[in-house]
Amino acid sequence: MILEQLREGTRALHARVEQAVNLPARLSSVDEYVALLGRYLGFYEPLEQRLRSVSEFCESTIDSRRLSKAARLREDLAALGTTDEEMDQFPKCRRLPEFSAPAEAWGCLYVLEGATLGGQIIGRELVKSLSLTSDCGSSFFAVYGTQVGEMWRRFCGDLTHYEQTHPGSSGCILQGAVSTFTCFEEWVKC
């Protein structure tokens, strides 16, 4: 099953990304948190643009909310006092995952959608450490609100359906996930 392959095939990378993000340090002050959001924005904006350019992928039944999380990052940064001009000056990631097949885009989206689950934990930590809520400063980490579980289940169903109707795609799906984790790890370390 593709979901088990993805979990197993990305387990070590997922752990490395968590280490690279270093949440305890990033949630120690608003300035550190703003810097983290800036890194996320610099990755998500160009990546979402790349995902939207995969025509076969975008012509599928993908919920458009799955490809527009960068807007939430901008909302959070604005709530924390960052101007649009300042946001536009944040560095943009140039080493993004390549999608030579729609299956790789599905693997990338597996990583981005999985991050919404972890976002719930981060959101709770933001309330404790910086008194930030989804209404002010942490909407990105609560992107689907109370629907996060349902959105994850639907995505898993869509991904499983894609893999079943595209025999031989599992290797490309896994490659897309691995590439996304690898690129994000490199980006967030800077």
C-alpha positions as CSV (number, residue, x, y, z in Angstrom):
1,M,0.0,0.0,0.0
2,I,1.3,3.4,-1.0
3,L,0.7,5.1,2.4
4,E,2.8,2.5,4.2
5,Q,5.6,2.9,1.6
6,L,5.6,6.6,2.0
7,R,5.7,6.4,5.8
8,E,8.5,4.0,5.8
9,G,10.4,5.6,3.0
10,T,10.4,9.0,4.5
11,R,10.6,8.3,8.2
12,A,14.3,9.2,8.6
13,L,13.9,12.3,6.4
14,H,10.9,13.4,8.5
15,A,12.9,13.2,11.7
16,R,15.8,15.1,10.1
17,V,13.4,17.9,9.0
18,E,12.0,18.2,12.5
19,Q,15.6,18.5,13.8
20,A,16.4,21.1,11.2
21,V,13.4,23.2,11.9
22,N,14.3,23.2,15.6
23,L,11.0,24.3,17.0
24,P,12.1,25.0,20.6
25,A,14.5,27.7,19.3
26,R,12.0,28.9,16.6
27,L,9.2,29.4,19.2
28,S,11.4,31.1,21.8
29,S,10.5,34.6,20.6
30,V,8.3,36.4,18.1
31,D,11.4,37.4,16.0
32,E,12.5,33.8,15.8
33,Y,9.0,32.7,14.8
34,V,8.7,35.4,12.1
35,A,12.1,34.2,10.7
36,L,10.7,30.7,10.6
37,L,7.5,31.9,8.8
38,G,9.7,33.7,6.3
39,R,11.6,30.5,5.5
40,Y,8.3,28.6,5.1
41,L,7.0,31.4,2.8
42,G,10.2,31.2,0.8
43,F,9.6,27.5,0.2
44,Y,5.8,27.3,0.0
45,E,5.1,30.1,-2.5
46,P,7.4,28.8,-5.3
47,L,6.5,25.2,-4.5
48,E,2.8,25.8,-4.7
49,Q,3.3,27.6,-8.0
50,R,5.3,24.7,-9.3
51,L,2.5,22.2,-8.2
52,R,-0.1,24.3,-9.9
53,S,1.9,24.1,-13.2
54,V,1.5,20.3,-13.3
55,S,-1.5,20.3,-15.5
56,E,-2.6,16.7,-15.2
57,F,-2.2,17.0,-11.5
58,C,-4.2,20.2,-11.2
59,E,-7.0,18.9,-13.5
60,S,-7.7,16.1,-11.0
61,T,-10.0,16.5,-8.0
62,I,-7.4,18.2,-5.8
63,D,-9.1,20.6,-3.4
64,S,-7.6,24.1,-4.2
65,R,-7.0,24.7,-0.5
66,R,-4.2,22.2,-0.7
67,L,-2.3,24.4,-3.1
68,S,-2.8,27.8,-1.4
69,K,-1.3,27.6,2.1
70,A,1.3,30.3,1.4
71,A,-1.5,32.9,1.6
72,R,-1.9,31.8,5.3
73,L,1.8,32.4,5.9
74,R,1.4,36.0,4.5
75,E,-1.6,36.5,6.8
76,D,0.3,35.4,9.8
77,L,3.3,37.5,9.0
78,A,1.1,40.6,8.5
79,A,-0.6,39.9,11.8
80,L,2.9,40.0,13.4
81,G,3.8,43.3,11.8
82,T,5.6,42.3,8.6
83,T,4.7,44.4,5.6
84,D,4.1,43.1,2.1
85,E,7.3,44.7,1.0
86,E,9.2,42.9,3.7
87,M,7.6,39.6,2.8
88,D,8.5,40.1,-0.8
89,Q,12.2,40.5,0.3
90,F,12.3,37.1,2.0
91,P,14.6,34.8,0.1
92,K,12.8,32.3,-2.2
93,C,13.9,28.7,-2.5
94,R,15.5,27.9,-5.8
95,R,16.1,24.2,-5.3
96,L,12.6,22.8,-5.4
97,P,11.5,19.3,-6.1
98,E,11.3,18.5,-9.8
99,F,8.1,16.8,-11.1
100,S,8.8,14.9,-14.3
101,A,5.5,13.0,-13.7
102,P,2.3,13.9,-11.9
103,A,3.0,11.0,-9.5
104,E,5.9,13.0,-8.1
105,A,3.6,15.9,-7.5
106,W,1.4,13.6,-5.5
107,G,4.4,12.6,-3.4
108,C,5.2,16.3,-2.7
109,L,1.6,16.9,-1.7
110,Y,1.8,13.9,0.7
111,V,4.5,15.9,2.5
112,L,2.7,19.2,2.5
113,E,-0.6,17.6,3.7
114,G,1.2,15.6,6.3
115,A,2.6,18.8,7.7
116,T,-1.0,20.0,8.4
117,L,-1.2,17.2,11.0
118,G,2.0,18.3,12.7
119,G,0.7,21.9,12.4
120,Q,-1.9,21.1,15.1
121,I,0.9,20.4,17.6
122,I,2.8,23.5,16.6
123,G,-0.3,25.6,16.9
124,R,-0.8,24.4,20.5
125,E,2.8,25.2,21.3
126,L,2.4,28.7,19.8
127,V,-0.5,29.4,22.2
128,K,1.7,28.3,25.2
129,S,5.0,29.9,24.2
130,L,4.0,33.1,22.4
131,S,0.2,33.4,23.1
132,L,-0.4,33.3,19.3
133,T,-3.7,31.8,18.1
134,S,-5.0,30.8,14.7
135,D,-6.9,34.1,14.6
136,C,-3.7,36.1,15.1
137,G,-0.3,34.8,14.0
138,S,-0.7,31.0,13.6
139,S,-3.4,30.4,10.9
140,F,-0.9,28.5,8.7
141,F,-0.6,25.8,11.4
142,A,-4.4,25.6,11.6
143,V,-5.0,25.8,7.9
144,Y,-8.0,23.4,7.9
145,G,-9.2,24.2,11.4
146,T,-11.4,21.4,12.7
147,Q,-11.4,19.7,9.3
148,V,-7.8,18.7,9.4
149,G,-8.5,15.0,10.1
150,E,-11.2,14.9,7.4
151,M,-8.9,16.6,4.9
152,W,-6.1,14.2,5.6
153,R,-8.4,11.1,5.2
154,R,-9.7,12.5,1.9
155,F,-6.2,13.2,0.7
156,C,-5.1,9.6,1.6
157,G,-8.1,8.3,-0.2
158,D,-7.3,10.4,-3.3
159,L,-3.7,9.4,-3.2
160,T,-4.5,5.7,-2.9
161,H,-7.0,5.9,-5.7
162,Y,-4.4,7.6,-7.9
163,E,-1.8,4.9,-7.2
164,Q,-4.3,2.1,-7.9
165,T,-5.4,3.7,-11.2
166,H,-1.8,4.4,-12.3
167,P,0.1,1.1,-12.0
168,G,3.8,1.5,-11.4
169,S,3.4,5.0,-10.0
170,S,4.4,4.2,-6.4
171,G,8.1,4.7,-7.1
172,C,7.6,8.1,-8.5
173,I,5.2,9.1,-5.7
174,L,7.8,8.1,-3.2
175,Q,10.5,10.0,-5.1
176,G,8.4,13.1,-5.0
177,A,8.0,12.8,-1.2
178,V,11.7,12.1,-0.7
179,S,12.7,15.0,-2.9
180,T,10.3,17.4,-1.1
181,F,11.6,16.5,2.4
182,T,15.2,16.8,1.1
183,C,14.7,20.2,-0.5
184,F,12.9,21.5,2.6
185,E,15.5,20.2,5.0
186,E,18.2,22.0,3.0
187,W,16.2,25.2,2.8
188,V,15.2,25.4,6.4
189,K,18.7,24.9,7.7
190,C,19.9,28.1,6.2
